[in-house]
Amino acid sequence: MGNILTFEHVDAGYGRVKILHDLSFSVEEGEVFGVIGPNGCGKSTMFNALIGLISCSHGKITFDGHDITKMKPDTRCHLGIGRTYQVPRPFEGMSVFENVLVAAVHGANKSEHEGRQVALDALKLTELYEKREIRAGELTLLDRKRLEIARALGTQPKLLLLDEVAAGLTEAEVQDVIAMVKNLRAAGYSIIWIEHVIQTMVEATNHLMCMSDGHELLIGDPRPVMDSKVVEEVYLGVEDEDE
């Protein structure tokens, strides 16, 4: 399979503050691509540049064969980029099903009839089908995370962006998230996953990128990346004992 996404020497930031510096990486179609790095290294800014919330001052972003560098966020969504957020913010007074239906209708441009099936499929993939009539405000944290993913799936993405979906969960719940992500990959989704829970990155990703100061520090297989001295020093704060 080829690459579904490519960043080529991307600079981006907020106003005069540049966060991303010459960022380059690619994501293969059908893989789970993990992203780690210390707070402030540019992970969320990378997502914002990818979905079009901020503009690139230099470089190029290619998605599924399209140059999306200057495209609007809604255009990118309709092309097939769906994002979750670290803190789930569902429509709490609406049912779980209604939350995902809104995403299907407005994010995927489906009719209400078509959107119903899209929403039900998303709820089955995230194991929320049996809770579809429950009000979103009554869900546990794990199920709110599941709903956040289901809402992103409702937009029918080819590329799913996961933003710290394991944060705040118990060890057992983290395992549930890992299993869900593996199921999503098996269902054909390409995934970029930002996470601080190292267990998820080692167990569920195909490639791992460590970011530092707005650029890629190291990209490779998950275990060698996590075991590298440079990643230990930059991300885990472990200094080389020989220095």
C-alpha positions as CSV (number, residue, x, y, z in Angstrom):
1,M,0.0,0.0,0.0
2,G,1.1,3.6,-0.6
3,N,1.1,6.6,1.7
4,I,-2.2,8.1,2.6
5,L,-0.6,11.2,4.1
6,T,2.6,13.1,3.7
7,F,4.0,16.2,5.4
8,E,6.8,17.8,3.5
9,H,9.0,20.4,5.3
10,V,6.0,22.0,7.0
11,D,6.3,25.1,9.1
12,A,3.2,26.3,11.0
13,G,2.1,28.1,14.1
14,Y,-0.1,30.7,15.6
15,G,0.4,34.3,14.5
16,R,4.1,35.1,14.6
17,V,4.8,32.1,16.9
18,K,6.1,29.2,14.8
19,I,5.6,25.8,16.4
20,L,6.3,23.4,13.6
21,H,9.7,23.6,12.0
22,D,10.5,21.7,8.8
23,L,8.2,18.8,9.9
24,S,8.4,15.8,7.5
25,F,6.8,12.4,7.8
26,S,4.5,10.0,6.0
27,V,1.7,7.6,7.0
28,E,1.0,4.4,5.1
29,E,-2.5,3.5,4.2
30,G,-4.0,1.0,6.7
31,E,-1.5,1.6,9.5
32,V,-1.6,2.9,13.0
33,F,1.0,5.7,13.2
34,G,1.8,6.7,16.8
35,V,3.1,10.1,17.8
36,I,4.8,10.9,21.1
37,G,6.8,13.8,22.5
38,P,7.1,16.1,25.4
39,N,4.4,18.7,26.1
40,G,4.8,21.7,23.8
41,C,6.7,19.8,21.1
42,G,4.0,20.5,18.5
43,K,1.8,17.3,18.4
44,S,-1.5,19.1,18.7
45,T,-0.3,21.8,16.3
46,M,0.5,19.1,13.8
47,F,-3.1,17.9,14.0
48,N,-4.4,21.5,13.7
49,A,-2.3,22.0,10.6
50,L,-3.5,18.7,9.2
51,I,-7.2,19.5,9.6
52,G,-6.8,23.1,8.5
53,L,-7.4,25.0,11.7
54,I,-4.0,26.8,11.2
55,S,-2.2,27.6,7.9
56,C,1.2,26.4,6.9
57,S,3.7,29.1,6.2
58,H,5.9,26.7,4.3
59,G,5.8,23.2,3.0
60,K,3.2,20.9,1.7
61,I,0.6,18.4,3.1
62,T,-0.7,15.7,0.7
63,F,-3.7,13.5,1.7
64,D,-5.0,10.6,-0.4
65,G,-3.4,12.1,-3.5
66,H,-4.7,15.6,-2.9
67,D,-2.6,18.7,-2.1
68,I,-4.6,19.9,0.9
69,T,-2.2,22.5,2.1
70,K,-4.5,25.4,1.5
71,M,-7.9,23.7,1.7
72,K,-10.5,24.7,4.2
73,P,-11.3,22.4,7.2
74,D,-14.7,21.4,5.9
75,T,-13.2,20.4,2.6
76,R,-10.6,18.3,4.3
77,C,-13.3,16.6,6.4
78,H,-15.3,15.7,3.4
79,L,-12.2,14.3,1.7
80,G,-11.9,11.9,4.6
81,I,-10.0,13.3,7.7
82,G,-11.8,12.8,11.0
83,R,-10.4,14.0,14.4
84,T,-11.1,13.3,18.0
85,Y,-10.3,15.7,20.9
86,Q,-8.5,15.0,24.1
87,V,-11.4,16.1,26.2
88,P,-14.7,14.7,24.8
89,R,-17.4,17.3,24.5
90,P,-20.6,15.4,23.3
91,F,-24.0,17.0,23.1
92,E,-24.8,15.8,26.6
93,G,-28.6,16.2,26.4
94,M,-28.8,14.1,23.2
95,S,-28.6,10.3,23.0
96,V,-25.4,8.5,22.0
97,F,-27.0,7.7,18.6
98,E,-28.1,11.3,18.0
99,N,-24.6,12.5,18.7
100,V,-23.2,10.3,15.9
101,L,-26.1,11.0,13.6
102,V,-25.2,14.7,13.7
103,A,-21.7,13.9,12.7
104,A,-22.9,11.7,9.8
105,V,-25.3,14.3,8.5
106,H,-23.1,17.4,8.8
107,G,-19.7,15.9,8.6
108,A,-20.3,13.3,5.9
109,N,-23.1,15.2,4.0
110,K,-25.4,12.2,4.4
111,S,-29.2,12.4,4.4
112,E,-30.8,11.6,7.7
113,H,-31.8,8.2,6.3
114,E,-28.3,7.4,5.1
115,G,-26.8,8.9,8.3
116,R,-28.7,6.5,10.5
117,Q,-26.9,3.5,9.0
118,V,-23.5,5.3,9.2
119,A,-24.2,6.1,12.8
120,L,-25.2,2.6,13.7
121,D,-22.1,1.1,12.0
122,A,-19.9,3.5,14.0
123,L,-21.6,2.6,17.3
124,K,-21.0,-1.1,16.6
125,L,-17.3,-0.6,15.8
126,T,-16.9,1.3,19.1
127,E,-19.0,-1.1,21.2
128,L,-21.7,1.5,22.0
129,Y,-24.5,0.0,20.0
130,E,-26.3,-1.4,23.1
131,K,-26.0,2.1,24.7
132,R,-27.3,4.0,21.7
133,E,-30.4,5.4,23.5
134,I,-28.6,6.5,26.6
135,R,-28.0,10.3,27.0
136,A,-24.4,11.2,26.3
137,G,-24.1,13.0,29.6
138,E,-24.7,9.8,31.5
139,L,-21.8,7.9,30.0
140,T,-18.6,6.8,31.9
141,L,-15.3,8.4,30.9
142,L,-14.4,5.3,28.8
143,D,-17.7,5.4,27.0
144,R,-17.4,9.1,26.4
145,K,-14.0,8.4,24.8
146,R,-15.7,5.7,22.7
147,L,-18.4,8.2,21.7
148,E,-15.7,10.7,20.7
149,I,-14.3,8.1,18.3
150,A,-17.7,7.1,17.1
151,R,-18.5,10.7,16.2
152,A,-15.3,11.0,14.2
153,L,-16.2,7.7,12.5
154,G,-19.6,9.2,11.6
155,T,-17.9,11.6,9.2
156,Q,-16.7,8.5,7.3
157,P,-13.0,9.2,7.5
158,K,-10.2,7.5,5.6
159,L,-7.7,8.8,8.1
160,L,-8.7,8.9,11.8
161,L,-6.8,11.2,14.2
162,L,-6.9,10.1,17.8
163,D,-5.8,12.7,20.4
164,E,-4.9,11.0,23.8
165,V,-8.0,8.8,23.9
166,A,-6.3,6.7,26.6
167,A,-5.7,9.6,29.0
168,G,-7.3,9.3,32.4
169,L,-8.3,5.6,32.0
170,T,-7.5,2.7,34.2
171,E,-5.1,0.0,33.0
172,A,-8.0,-2.3,32.1
173,E,-9.7,0.5,30.2
174,V,-6.5,1.2,28.3
175,Q,-6.5,-2.4,27.1
176,D,-10.1,-1.9,25.9
177,V,-8.9,1.1,23.9
178,I,-6.0,-0.8,22.4
179,A,-8.4,-3.6,21.3
180,M,-10.7,-1.0,19.8
181,V,-8.0,0.7,17.8
182,K,-6.8,-2.7,16.5
183,N,-10.3,-3.4,15.4
184,L,-10.5,-0.1,13.6
185,R,-7.3,-0.8,11.8
186,A,-8.7,-4.3,10.8
187,A,-11.8,-2.5,9.5
188,G,-9.6,-0.6,7.1
189,Y,-9.0,2.8,8.8
190,S,-5.7,4.5,8.7
191,I,-4.9,6.1,12.1
192,I,-2.6,8.7,13.6
193,W,-2.6,8.4,17.4
194,I,-1.1,11.0,19.7
195,E,-0.7,9.5,23.2
196,H,1.3,9.7,26.4
197,V,0.4,6.2,27.6
198,I,3.4,4.4,26.3
199,Q,1.8,1.0,26.5
200,T,-0.6,1.9,23.7
201,M,2.2,3.1,21.5
202,V,4.2,-0.1,21.9
203,E,1.2,-2.5,21.6
204,A,-1.0,-0.9,19.0
205,T,1.1,1.1,16.5
206,N,3.0,0.0,13.3
207,H,5.3,3.0,13.3
208,L,6.1,5.6,15.9
209,M,7.3,9.2,15.6
210,C,8.9,11.1,18.4
211,M,8.6,14.9,18.0
212,S,10.8,17.5,19.6
213,D,10.7,21.3,19.1
214,G,8.3,21.1,16.2
215,H,10.0,18.5,14.1
216,E,10.4,14.8,13.8
217,L,13.2,13.5,16.1
218,L,13.0,9.8,15.2
219,I,10.6,7.6,13.2
220,G,10.6,3.8,13.1
221,D,9.3,0.6,14.6
222,P,7.7,1.3,18.1
223,R,10.1,-0.6,20.3
224,P,13.4,0.6,18.9
225,V,12.1,4.2,19.0
226,M,11.1,3.9,22.6
227,D,14.4,2.2,23.5
228,S,16.6,4.8,21.7
229,K,18.8,7.0,23.9
230,V,17.8,10.2,22.1
231,V,14.1,9.5,22.8
232,E,14.8,8.6,26.4
233,E,16.6,11.9,26.9
234,V,14.1,14.2,25.1
235,Y,10.8,12.5,26.0
236,L,11.4,10.5,29.2
237,G,14.0,12.9,30.7
238,V,16.6,10.1,31.1
239,E,20.1,11.2,30.7
240,D,22.9,9.0,29.4
241,E,24.9,7.8,32.4
242,D,28.1,8.0,30.4
243,E,27.8,11.8,30.0
